[in-house]
Amino acid sequence: MLSNFTGGADIENGNFKVGIGFATGRRNFQKVLKTNIFNWLESGLVQNRRISLNLFVAYDLAYQKTKSTDYTRIPKDIADQINGKYFISNSSIRDEIEDLIKHRVITPEESKLVFGKGYAAKRNAVLYFAIQSKMDYLIFLDDDEYPMAVTNTRKKAIWSGQYVLSNHLKYITRADITHGLHCGYISPIPQIEFNEILKEDTFRLFIEAISNDIIKWEKIKSVMADGGITYADTGILMHDEAEEVPEINHAKFISGANLCINLTDLTRLFPFYNPPGARGEDTFLSTCLSDRIVLRVPSYTFHDGFSTYKHLLDGVLPTTLKPILANDDQIITRFFRACIGWARYKPLLLYITDSQGYNEKISMIQKQLEASLPAVCDYFNYPDFMNVLVELKRYHKKVKQHHHDFLETQRIWSRIMEHLSSLE
């Protein structure tokens, strides 16, 4: 049974405003946006006069050397389907920071924690502008995820469309957060043929050292056996009810996209945070949600992690998906970068969820990496994998500072929320 939630706009009887947020830097953003807007049109959301759909795009021009018009120049027939468009550049973020400083809400140094660099900062900017614009709800979508699900129940790829936004709006009135599921190329771990160089037990030791509490080896092994592809669960696709997300080791794990946040009570909101140069902003938000209602909704998005299935957006549906093989430099590099990212956020995650046992656990993880990394380097012929241990040790030394910054970001955000509430 779902917990009671007292907040939320009256979707059945009243009008409400929905923000759709992207933190993007990819050239194919317009194509992804077009697909999603037509999905909202098909689902009936666009035609519903009680629902105001508003786009919030925080864009990064440096990521793929794009220009602002790659995001802002939306064709008229597409733009006419939504009610409002907000494009968040670095200069517009600076303007808001200056205003907050002027009103003595935050200091210049504090602004760097909330609106500085990285994905967490971009998501905070989207969240801030959506709140400032009086949105009732905000859904985050990714520019490499598409509103569709893929299964392999008949040993072939079977595709189905997904009404992602509609499904979130069905449940967000009774929750603080709703989050959906992901299929496709979610895991960066390639398919591996274990041998004398890299044995299964050794690789398992490596993955368990750097992963979080919801990444279980048996699940990873199953995904690897499927070529590194995560297929949608047909049981979930056919089950039309949301479920409460369980708390595992002081965290209700969510994802950064296919994620909807209830904005109707600003006192219940948390900001995103990640250590400098790391990811995990969704994981760290997960650790703040013990007394929040978090629901998993039965909606999938297809994650095109290697940007190789853009033709899906043109209606071309393959009957088989290519496996992620460990014989491609791009795949190995992506896996290496993911491992570096995991190593950078693992110390803080451990510290937040188990400060008493932190030293013992971090010491054990270092020993696991020392034992497994030489074989990983040899198997991939990629000596740089040893930097995973280097980065873990570096972020371990900074863990208390990062924990201070994590808590400070929440305190600063609370002041910003009080300021925005005072303007109503």
Protein Blocks (a to p, Z undefined) as FASTA:
>chain_A
ZZddfedcdfklmccddddddddfbfklmmmmmmmmmmmmmnommmmmkbccdddddddf
klnopafklmmmccfklmmmpmbdcdddfklmmmmmmmmmmnomacfklmmmmmmgcjkl
mmmmmmmmmmmnopabdcdddfkbccddddfklopacdddddfklmmmmmmmmcfbdcdd
dehjfblcdcddddfklcfklmmmmmmmmmcfklcfklmmmmmmnoopacddfklmmpcc
dcddddeehiacddfehiacdfkbmklpccddddehiahklmmmmmmmmmpccddddbdd
dddfkopammmmnopacfbdcdddfkbfklmmmmmmmmmmmmmmmmmmmmmmommlmmmm
mmmmmmmmmmmmmmmmmmnopaklmmmmmmmmmmmmmmmmmmmmmmmmmmmmmmmmmmmm
mmZZ
